[in-house]
Amino acid sequence: MTELVHTRAELEAARKALPGTVAVVMTMGALHEGHRELMRTARSNADHVIVTIFVNPLQFGPNEDYDRYPRTLDADLEACRAEGVDLVFAPAREEMYPGGQPSVTLEAGPLGTILEGASRPGHFAGMLTVVCKLLLLTRAHLAFFGEKDYQQLALITRMVRDLDIAVDIRGVPTVREPDGLALSSRNRYLSAEQRAAALALSRALRAGAAHTEAEAALAAATAILANSTGVQLDYLALTDPELGPAPAHGPARLLVAARVGNTRLIDNVPLQLEIAA
């Protein structure tokens, strides 16, 4: 039986009734198969699972889609029940930020100024602030985040390490549609034509991942995007797993962000680089 709570007091009381290991999956709602995979992974690694549903205003810029971000609580609850979630915490904005805009937030540091941080100033400060609050409120032992938002995952991992927060952060591989499009709540904004155009992102990443040399990987991905209509590229970057400079050999990450119509999409894939012979 999935219990729904809306206040801190209700969450505290319900959390006390969850013995053993507790995992949390943090979402902004509009749940899809990617979120459900996070829940399933959490369920297989913990005694109890908490899902949070909160559209966090702090991580939306002034020209972004906070007001039109989909709110589908009834459908989200059905998904949580189907996946055996124990507890859903769905607070109102006033419950999370009772004093209005918080005067103290978390600074993302240098990692928060590149890639998504360069395109969305303030986004990661807002994201880290709410994640930190939810980790403290849920007192989870494990927290699961999708690798699709790879920079978010990297920053949360860094935050937990730097601030000595006692939680194990685990990434879960990106879930995709059969045609390769990474699942995202924002995909519902795409028209049929735009959705077809959006496939250029995953095609570019696959093309890059087919290479083991950094320059060739970037060139292959760039060629796909350069020949794609309806896609306005923001960035294409090859980094190490912690988003530093790409290594000459070893694990790496290829990341892309672009606008398709008015919708901004991100995606990434892991690579294994080798020194060219």
Secondary structure per residue as TSV (DSSP state, phi and psi in degrees):
chain	resnum	aa	ss	phi	psi
A	1	M	-	360.0	123.4
A	2	T	-	-88.9	124.8
A	3	E	E	-97.0	135.2
A	4	L	E	-106.6	127.2
A	5	V	E	-129.6	154.2
A	6	H	-	-122.1	-16.7
A	7	T	S	-118.2	162.7
A	8	R	H	-60.8	-41.9
A	9	A	H	-62.8	-43.0
A	10	E	H	-64.9	-39.7
A	11	L	H	-63.3	-44.7
A	12	E	H	-60.0	-44.2
A	13	A	H	-65.6	-43.6
A	14	A	H	-68.6	-36.2
A	15	R	H	-64.6	-34.5
A	16	K	H	-64.0	-22.6
A	17	A	T	-89.1	7.7
A	18	L	-	-111.6	92.0
A	19	P	-	-78.4	164.1
A	20	G	S	81.3	-157.5
A	21	T	-	-81.0	132.4
A	22	V	E	-119.0	131.0
A	23	A	E	-112.3	149.5
A	24	V	E	-123.6	142.2
A	25	V	E	-121.2	117.6
A	26	M	E	-97.9	129.3
A	27	T	E	-138.5	166.9
A	28	M	-	-107.0	19.0
A	29	G	S	83.3	-163.3
A	30	A	-	51.4	51.2
A	31	L	-	-67.7	139.7
A	32	H	-	-130.1	-172.3
A	33	E	H	-61.2	-30.3
A	34	G	H	-62.1	-44.2
A	35	H	H	-63.6	-39.3
A	36	R	H	-66.0	-34.1
A	37	E	H	-64.8	-37.9
A	38	L	H	-60.8	-43.7
A	39	M	H	-62.8	-43.9
A	40	R	H	-63.3	-41.9
A	41	T	H	-64.8	-41.9
A	42	A	H	-61.6	-43.8
A	43	R	H	-61.0	-36.2
A	44	S	H	-78.4	-7.8
A	45	N	H	-118.9	1.2
A	46	A	-	-146.9	161.8
A	47	D	S	-75.1	-32.7
A	48	H	E	-140.7	151.7
A	49	V	E	-127.0	130.1
A	50	I	E	-109.6	134.3
A	51	V	E	-113.6	131.1
A	52	T	E	-104.8	139.4
A	53	I	E	-127.3	107.5
A	54	F	-	-156.2	119.9
A	55	V	-	-83.4	103.5
A	56	N	-	-82.4	110.8
A	57	P	G	-65.6	-23.4
A	58	L	G	-66.7	-22.4
A	59	Q	G	-100.7	9.8
A	60	F	-	-105.1	133.0
A	61	G	-	-77.7	171.7
A	62	P	T	-63.8	-24.6
A	63	N	T	-110.0	19.3
A	64	E	S	-99.7	-172.3
A	65	D	S	-103.1	37.7
A	66	Y	T	-57.3	-48.8
A	67	D	T	-67.6	-31.7
A	68	R	T	-99.2	2.2
A	69	Y	S	-60.2	131.6
A	70	P	-	-64.9	134.1
A	71	R	-	-114.3	112.4
A	72	T	-	-135.0	57.1
A	73	L	H	-60.1	-43.6
A	74	D	H	-60.5	-47.1
A	75	A	H	-65.9	-36.8
A	76	D	H	-63.3	-40.7
A	77	L	H	-63.7	-38.8
A	78	E	H	-61.9	-41.5
A	79	A	H	-63.3	-41.7
A	80	C	H	-65.1	-40.7
A	81	R	H	-63.3	-42.4
A	82	A	H	-63.1	-29.1
A	83	E	T	-95.9	8.0
A	84	G	T	72.7	27.2
A	85	V	-	-68.2	136.5
A	86	D	S	-79.8	-39.6
A	87	L	E	-145.5	133.4
A	88	V	E	-117.0	125.2
A	89	F	E	-107.4	112.0
A	90	A	-	-125.1	79.3
A	91	P	-	-78.9	154.9
A	92	A	-	-77.3	164.0
A	93	R	H	-56.8	-40.5
A	94	E	H	-69.5	-25.7
A	95	E	H	-73.8	-39.5
A	96	M	H	-76.2	-35.7
A	97	Y	-	-128.5	72.4
A	98	P	T	-63.7	-22.7
A	99	G	T	-97.6	13.9
A	100	G	S	83.4	-151.7
A	101	Q	S	-55.4	121.2
A	102	P	-	-66.9	142.7
A	103	S	S	-84.5	-17.8
A	104	V	-	-118.3	122.2
A	105	T	-	-131.5	169.6
A	106	L	-	-90.1	134.9
A	107	E	-	-88.2	130.9
A	108	A	-	-79.1	-14.4
A	109	G	-	74.3	-170.2
A	110	P	G	-57.3	-34.8
A	111	L	G	-64.7	-21.9
A	112	G	G	-87.5	2.0
A	113	T	S	-105.0	-6.4
A	114	I	S	-104.3	167.0
A	115	L	T	51.1	-114.3
A	116	E	H	-61.0	-35.2
A	117	G	H	-64.5	-33.8
A	118	A	H	-71.0	-34.2
A	119	S	H	-86.0	-24.1
A	120	R	S	-131.3	74.8
A	121	P	T	-57.0	133.7
A	122	G	T	87.0	-13.6
A	123	H	H	-58.9	-48.6
A	124	F	H	-74.0	-29.7
A	125	A	H	-61.4	-43.7
A	126	G	H	-65.5	-40.7
A	127	M	H	-65.6	-48.9
A	128	L	H	-64.0	-35.9
A	129	T	H	-60.9	-47.5
A	130	V	H	-72.8	-35.6
A	131	V	H	-63.7	-43.3
A	132	C	H	-60.4	-45.6
A	133	K	H	-59.5	-43.8
A	134	L	H	-71.2	-33.4
A	135	L	H	-63.6	-41.3
A	136	L	H	-69.8	-38.5
A	137	L	H	-72.2	-38.4
A	138	T	H	-85.5	-21.5
A	139	R	T	52.3	44.2
A	140	A	-	-75.7	150.1
A	141	H	S	-88.7	-28.6
A	142	L	E	-132.2	146.2
A	143	A	E	-136.7	131.7
A	144	F	E	-113.5	130.6
A	145	F	E	-132.5	145.5
A	146	G	E	-75.2	143.8
A	147	E	T	-73.2	-12.2
A	148	K	T	-57.8	-42.7
A	149	D	S	-90.1	69.7
A	150	Y	H	-67.9	-39.5
A	151	Q	H	-66.5	-37.4
A	152	Q	H	-58.7	-48.1
A	153	L	H	-59.6	-43.5
A	154	A	H	-62.7	-40.7
A	155	L	H	-70.5	-39.5
A	156	I	H	-64.4	-42.2
A	157	T	H	-60.2	-43.2
A	158	R	H	-65.7	-42.3
A	159	M	H	-60.0	-46.8
A	160	V	H	-62.9	-39.9
A	161	R	H	-68.9	-46.6
A	162	D	H	-69.4	-33.3
A	163	L	H	-99.7	4.2
A	164	D	T	56.8	43.9
A	165	I	-	-84.4	127.9
A	166	A	-	-81.8	75.1
A	167	V	-	-149.3	146.4
A	168	D	E	-96.3	113.1
A	169	I	E	-90.0	128.1
A	170	R	E	-129.8	133.7
A	171	G	E	-91.3	148.5
A	172	V	E	-123.4	130.1
A	173	P	-	-53.9	149.6
A	174	T	-	-60.5	135.0
A	175	V	-	-95.5	135.0
A	176	R	B	-123.8	155.8
A	177	E	-	-67.7	161.3
A	178	P	T	-54.5	-29.1
A	179	D	T	-86.1	0.7
A	180	G	S	105.2	-14.8
A	181	L	-	-64.3	128.3
A	182	A	B	-66.4	133.2
A	183	L	-	-66.2	135.1
A	184	S	-	-154.6	144.7
A	185	S	G	-62.6	-23.4
A	186	R	G	-80.1	-10.5
A	187	N	G	-60.7	-25.9
A	188	R	G	-68.0	-15.5
A	189	Y	G	-76.9	-15.7
A	190	L	-	-81.9	135.5
A	191	S	-	-72.8	170.8
A	192	A	H	-58.7	-41.4
A	193	E	H	-66.7	-41.9
A	194	Q	H	-67.6	-36.9
A	195	R	H	-63.4	-39.7
A	196	A	H	-63.3	-41.0
A	197	A	H	-64.9	-35.8
A	198	A	H	-64.2	-20.1
A	199	L	H	-64.0	-15.4
A	200	A	H	-60.5	-30.3
A	201	L	H	-64.9	-51.6
A	202	S	H	-69.4	-32.9
A	203	R	H	-63.5	-41.4
A	204	A	H	-64.1	-41.9
A	205	L	H	-65.9	-41.4
A	206	R	H	-63.0	-40.4
A	207	A	H	-63.0	-41.8
A	208	G	H	-66.8	-40.9
A	209	A	H	-69.4	-14.0
A	210	A	T	-74.6	-8.9
A	211	H	-	-109.6	151.5
A	212	T	S	-111.0	2.7
A	213	E	S	-113.8	133.6
A	214	A	H	-56.7	-49.7
A	215	E	H	-62.8	-40.1
A	216	A	H	-68.2	-37.6
A	217	A	H	-63.0	-46.3
A	218	L	H	-66.0	-40.2
A	219	A	H	-64.3	-41.0
A	220	A	H	-65.8	-43.6
A	221	A	H	-67.0	-40.6
A	222	T	H	-62.0	-39.7
A	223	A	H	-62.4	-40.5
A	224	I	H	-62.6	-47.7
A	225	L	H	-68.6	-35.7
A	226	A	H	-65.5	-25.6
A	227	N	T	-103.4	16.5
A	228	S	-	-107.2	127.0
A	229	T	T	-89.0	150.9
A	230	G	T	81.3	7.0
A	231	V	-	-121.0	119.2
A	232	Q	E	-103.1	103.4
A	233	L	E	-69.3	134.1
A	234	D	E	-95.6	-57.1
A	235	Y	E	-153.7	154.3
A	236	L	E	-133.8	122.0
A	237	A	E	-139.7	143.7
A	238	L	E	-115.2	124.0
A	239	T	E	-134.7	175.7
A	240	D	-	-81.7	174.5
A	241	P	T	-61.3	-20.1
A	242	E	T	-102.0	15.8
A	243	L	S	71.7	21.9
A	244	G	S	-87.0	-171.8
A	245	P	B	-56.5	145.2
A	246	A	-	-62.4	137.0
A	247	P	-	-79.2	160.6
A	248	A	S	-69.7	-31.2
A	249	H	S	-153.0	157.1
A	250	G	E	108.1	-172.1
A	251	P	E	-62.9	143.0
A	252	A	E	-148.1	174.1
A	253	R	E	-136.3	132.7
A	254	L	E	-108.5	121.2
A	255	L	E	-123.3	144.9
A	256	V	E	-140.3	147.7
A	257	A	E	-141.2	140.4
A	258	A	E	-158.3	159.5
A	259	R	E	-101.4	135.2
A	260	V	E	-121.6	108.4
A	261	G	T	64.8	-128.8
A	262	N	T	-97.3	7.0
A	263	T	E	-104.3	128.9
A	264	R	E	-96.6	126.9
A	265	L	E	-121.7	147.4
A	266	I	E	-130.0	157.2
A	267	D	E	-162.6	164.8
A	268	N	E	-164.7	161.4
A	269	V	E	-143.0	153.1
A	270	P	E	-81.5	151.4
A	271	L	E	-132.7	159.0
A	272	Q	E	-121.5	108.6
A	273	L	E	-92.1	150.3
A	274	E	-	-133.4	152.5
A	275	I	-	-71.4	130.4
A	276	A	-	-61.7	138.6
A	277	A	-	-72.7	360.0
